[in-house]
Amino acid sequence: MSCGLLGGGNLSTGTLSGMVAAASDVRRVVLKYSDGSTSTFPAVEADRNWFVGFAVPAHLAVVSSVEYGATGHVVGHTGGPTWEC
C-alpha cells in the first residue's frame, strides 16, 4: 500500500488517497467509512498486476471493505485496520 494526503494539507483536514495491490480476481472494491457511507473503486491492470486507487475523505476512517470479482461475486473482505496508512 502506498498512500498520502491528496493535494497536500494535513491529516485532520485533508483527503487521504492511495493505491494498493489487488488479487488477480478483484475487479472492484467497496470501502465503508466510519459515517456509514461507501465508495466504490475499480481495479485496474498494469503490467499483468492489479491495483486499486482509493480515497478516504477527511475526518473519516475505513471500517471495512468488500472485494468483488468480474461477475459481481464477493471474492474477499477486510477490516478497517487493513486500510490505515
N, CA, C and O of each residue as an XYZ file, in Angstrom:
340
protein
N       0.841     -1.164      0.000
C       0.000      0.000      0.000
C       0.889      1.230      0.000
O       1.911      1.287      0.684
N       0.475      2.205     -0.779
C       1.131      3.492     -0.801
C       0.049      4.542     -0.647
O      -0.949      4.505     -1.367
N       0.224      5.480      0.279
C      -0.817      6.488      0.458
C      -0.249      7.774      1.028
O       0.860      7.810      1.559
N      -1.036      8.817      0.902
C      -0.650     10.132      1.401
C      -1.814     11.088      1.261
O      -2.903     10.702      0.835
N      -1.583     12.317      1.615
C      -2.632     13.326      1.537
C      -2.806     13.805      0.106
O      -1.833     14.142     -0.569
N      -4.039     13.832     -0.349
C      -4.362     14.300     -1.695
C      -4.222     15.813     -1.738
O      -4.928     16.527     -1.025
N      -3.326     16.294     -2.559
C      -3.143     17.737     -2.714
C      -2.515     18.416     -1.517
O      -2.691     19.621     -1.336
N      -1.795     17.688     -0.703
C      -1.166     18.294      0.470
C      -2.143     18.416      1.621
O      -3.043     17.588      1.766
N      -1.977     19.421      2.424
C      -2.844     19.602      3.584
C      -2.302     18.871      4.787
O      -1.116     18.548      4.850
N      -3.173     18.612      5.740
C      -2.757     17.887      6.928
C      -3.750     16.782      7.239
O      -4.847     16.754      6.682
N      -3.374     15.882      8.116
C      -4.198     14.704      8.395
C      -5.569     15.049      8.958
O      -6.512     14.282      8.762
N      -5.712     16.160      9.643
C      -7.003     16.476     10.245
C      -7.991     17.082      9.257
O      -9.198     17.044      9.496
N      -7.501     17.640      8.149
C      -8.414     18.291      7.208
C      -8.322     17.761      5.786
O      -9.164     18.095      4.952
N      -7.321     16.942      5.492
C      -7.096     16.512      4.117
C      -7.691     15.165      3.783
O      -7.938     14.341      4.663
N      -7.920     14.951      2.495
C      -8.381     13.666      1.986
C      -7.174     12.763      1.771
O      -6.191     13.162      1.146
N      -7.256     11.564      2.285
C      -6.195     10.587      2.126
C      -6.432      9.830      0.820
O      -7.560      9.431      0.532
N      -5.402      9.636      0.048
C      -5.523      8.857     -1.182
C      -4.385      7.861     -1.256
O      -3.338      8.041     -0.633
N      -4.603      6.805     -2.028
C      -3.551      5.814     -2.134
C      -3.809      4.788     -3.208
O      -4.786      4.860     -3.954
N      -2.904      3.831     -3.267
C      -3.004      2.730     -4.207
C      -2.576      1.462     -3.485
O      -1.632      1.467     -2.694
N      -3.284      0.380     -3.770
C      -2.981     -0.898     -3.139
C      -3.017     -1.990     -4.198
O      -3.830     -1.940     -5.121
N      -2.146     -2.967     -4.068
C      -2.177     -4.118     -4.971
C      -3.413     -4.950     -4.671
O      -3.829     -5.061     -3.518
N      -3.995     -5.531     -5.707
C      -5.206     -6.341     -5.551
C      -4.945     -7.745     -6.092
O      -4.098     -7.947     -6.962
N      -5.682     -8.693     -5.565
C      -5.605    -10.059     -6.090
C      -6.071    -10.061     -7.545
O      -6.838     -9.191     -7.957
N      -5.614    -11.021     -8.304
C      -5.907    -11.050     -9.739
C      -7.385    -11.223    -10.053
O      -7.804    -10.919    -11.170
N      -8.191    -11.702     -9.109
C      -9.623    -11.876     -9.374
C     -10.469    -10.693     -8.910
O     -11.686    -10.713     -9.097
N      -9.873     -9.668     -8.314
C     -10.616     -8.492     -7.845
C     -10.801     -7.512     -8.996
O      -9.852     -7.193     -9.711
N     -12.051     -7.031     -9.170
C     -12.333     -6.047    -10.211
C     -12.877     -4.734     -9.661
O     -12.868     -3.719    -10.357
N     -13.353     -4.747     -8.407
C     -13.753     -3.502     -7.754
C     -13.756     -3.720     -6.250
O     -13.917     -4.836     -5.755
N     -13.571     -2.607     -5.540
C     -13.550     -2.628     -4.077
C     -14.523     -1.574     -3.572
O     -14.539     -0.444     -4.059
N     -15.329     -1.953     -2.596
C     -16.240     -1.013     -1.949
C     -15.733     -0.776     -0.531
O     -15.638     -1.705      0.272
N     -15.410      0.483     -0.237
C     -14.984      0.859      1.108
C     -16.167      1.412      1.878
O     -16.943      2.209      1.352
N     -16.303      0.987      3.131
C     -17.325      1.545      4.019
C     -16.613      2.416      5.032
O     -15.665      1.982      5.686
N     -17.084      3.667      5.159
C     -16.452      4.640      6.032
C     -17.147      4.716      7.392
O     -18.244      4.190      7.576
N     -16.490      5.376      8.328
C     -16.980      5.454      9.703
C     -18.314      6.176      9.851
O     -18.977      6.015     10.875
N     -18.728      6.963      8.867
C     -20.040      7.621      8.936
C     -21.139      6.798      8.269
O     -22.279      7.254      8.178
N     -20.810      5.583      7.798
C     -21.782      4.703      7.154
C     -21.834      4.820      5.642
O     -22.465      3.992      4.985
N     -21.189      5.825      5.077
C     -21.188      5.985      3.622
C     -20.224      4.987      2.989
O     -19.395      4.388      3.675
N     -20.341      4.816      1.673
C     -19.467      3.910      0.935
C     -18.962      4.585     -0.330
O     -19.559      5.542     -0.823
N     -17.857      4.074     -0.843
C     -17.322      4.483     -2.141
C     -16.822      3.236     -2.856
O     -16.307      2.306     -2.235
N     -16.984      3.238     -4.168
C     -16.557      2.111     -4.990
C     -15.383      2.532     -5.864
O     -15.391      3.602     -6.474
N     -14.367      1.659     -5.910
C     -13.164      1.945     -6.682
C     -12.858      0.755     -7.589
O     -12.819     -0.382     -7.120
N     -12.640      1.004     -8.889
C     -12.341     -0.100     -9.803
C     -10.902     -0.572     -9.665
O     -10.015      0.204     -9.308
N     -10.681     -1.828     -9.946
C      -9.320     -2.371    -10.042
C      -8.857     -2.187    -11.480
O      -9.636     -2.349    -12.420
N      -7.586     -1.849    -11.643
C      -7.026     -1.668    -12.982
C      -5.792     -2.549    -13.123
O      -5.066     -2.796    -12.160
N      -5.577     -3.014    -14.345
C      -4.432     -3.867    -14.615
C      -3.280     -3.028    -15.152
O      -3.464     -2.169    -16.015
N      -2.103     -3.292    -14.630
C      -0.888     -2.635    -15.118
C       0.229     -3.669    -15.093
O       0.592     -4.181    -14.034
N       0.760     -3.967    -16.250
C       1.870     -4.913    -16.362
C       1.541     -6.264    -15.711
O       2.348     -6.822    -14.967
N       0.359     -6.767    -16.003
C      -0.129     -8.066    -15.526
C      -0.366     -8.137    -14.016
O      -0.483     -9.226    -13.455
N      -0.436     -6.980    -13.364
C      -0.778     -6.905    -11.947
C      -2.024     -6.039    -11.807
O      -2.314     -5.218    -12.676
N      -2.756     -6.221    -10.721
C      -3.988     -5.470    -10.494
C      -3.813     -4.533     -9.307
O      -3.203     -4.894     -8.301
N      -4.359     -3.317     -9.440
C      -4.234     -2.284     -8.420
C      -5.565     -1.570     -8.237
O      -6.392     -1.521     -9.148
N      -5.757     -1.014     -7.038
C      -6.933     -0.209     -6.745
C      -6.463      1.121     -6.168
O      -5.736      1.155     -5.175
N      -6.880      2.202     -6.790
C      -6.668      3.534     -6.235
C      -7.857      3.839     -5.331
O      -8.984      3.451     -5.641
N      -7.622      4.524     -4.225
C      -8.718      4.787     -3.291
C      -8.549      6.154     -2.635
O      -7.485      6.769     -2.707
N      -9.619      6.612     -1.998
C      -9.599      7.872     -1.253
C     -10.414      7.704      0.025
O     -11.413      6.986      0.056
N      -9.967      8.376      1.064
C     -10.683      8.401      2.331
C     -10.910      9.866      2.680
O      -9.952     10.593      2.944
N     -12.181     10.315      2.685
C     -12.463     11.720      2.973
C     -11.953     12.150      4.352
O     -11.821     11.337      5.267
N     -11.675     13.436      4.470
C     -11.228     13.996      5.745
C     -12.220     13.663      6.845
O     -13.428     13.615      6.613
N     -11.712     13.440      8.019
C     -12.494     13.161      9.235
C     -13.159     11.793      9.234
O     -13.938     11.504     10.143
N     -12.883     10.936      8.247
C     -13.475      9.601      8.203
C     -12.378      8.543      8.239
O     -11.208      8.825      7.979
N     -12.780      7.326      8.567
C     -11.880      6.180      8.544
C     -12.587      5.046      7.827
O     -13.816      4.998      7.792
N     -11.823      4.144      7.260
C     -12.393      2.947      6.643
C     -12.674      1.939      7.760
O     -11.802      1.640      8.575
N     -13.914      1.418      7.782
C     -14.255      0.409      8.789
C     -14.281     -0.995      8.202
O     -14.136     -1.977      8.929
N     -14.467     -1.093      6.875
C     -14.432     -2.398      6.221
C     -14.357     -2.216      4.718
O     -14.573     -1.123      4.194
N     -14.046     -3.316      4.032
C     -14.075     -3.306      2.572
C     -14.601     -4.645      2.092
O     -14.482     -5.666      2.769
N     -15.187     -4.609      0.904
C     -15.628     -5.834      0.235
C     -15.043     -5.794     -1.164
O     -15.157     -4.792     -1.870
N     -14.415     -6.896     -1.560
C     -13.807     -7.004     -2.881
C     -14.678     -7.891     -3.762
O     -15.110     -8.963     -3.338
N     -14.936     -7.439     -5.000
C     -15.819     -8.147     -5.924
C     -15.059     -8.576     -7.172
O     -14.135     -7.896     -7.619
N     -15.466     -9.720     -7.727
C     -14.898    -10.226     -8.954
C     -15.618     -9.683    -10.176
O     -16.516     -8.849    -10.058
N     -15.225    -10.155    -11.341
C     -15.757     -9.664    -12.613
C     -17.259     -9.879    -12.767
O     -17.931     -9.073    -13.411
N     -17.794    -10.947    -12.188
C     -19.225    -11.213    -12.324
C     -20.043    -10.656    -11.165
O     -21.245    -10.908    -11.078
N     -19.401     -9.897    -10.271
C     -20.106     -9.283     -9.157
C     -20.126    -10.102     -7.882
O     -20.720     -9.685     -6.887
N     -19.492    -11.253     -7.896
C     -19.472    -12.090     -6.690
C     -18.393    -11.591     -5.727
O     -17.381    -11.030     -6.148
N     -18.624    -11.803     -4.433
C     -17.664    -11.392     -3.413
C     -16.465    -12.338     -3.447
O     -16.617    -13.559     -3.395
N     -15.280    -11.755     -3.535
C     -14.055    -12.567     -3.531
C     -13.213    -12.318     -2.285
O     -12.209    -12.997     -2.075
N     -13.610    -11.353     -1.457
C     -12.879    -11.093     -0.233
C     -13.464     -9.939      0.543
O     -14.300     -9.191      0.037
N     -13.018     -9.803      1.776
C     -13.413     -8.670      2.609
C     -12.333     -8.471      3.669
O     -11.627     -9.408      4.044
N     -12.220     -7.239      4.141
C     -11.215     -6.918      5.145
C     -11.790     -5.943      6.147
O     -12.818     -5.311      5.903
N     -11.118     -5.828      7.273
C     -11.479     -4.853      8.284
C     -10.783     -3.533      8.053
O      -9.875     -3.434      7.228
N     -11.206     -2.531      8.774
C     -10.669     -1.184      8.620
C      -9.177     -1.032      8.800
O      -8.555     -0.298      8.032
N      -8.549     -1.708      9.804
C      -7.113     -1.516     10.002
C      -6.266     -1.842      8.770
O      -5.153     -1.333      8.636
N      -6.774     -2.675      7.882
C      -6.059     -3.010      6.648
C      -5.831     -1.768      5.801
O      -4.858     -1.699      5.051
N      -6.721     -0.784      5.914
C      -6.678      0.407      5.072
C      -6.014      1.600      5.754
O      -6.067      2.708      5.221
N      -5.390      1.407      6.918
C      -4.704      2.503      7.586
C      -3.321      2.704      6.980
O      -2.617      1.739      6.683
N      -2.943      3.949      6.802
C      -1.631      4.270      6.242
C      -0.604      4.431      7.331
O       0.562      4.703      7.046
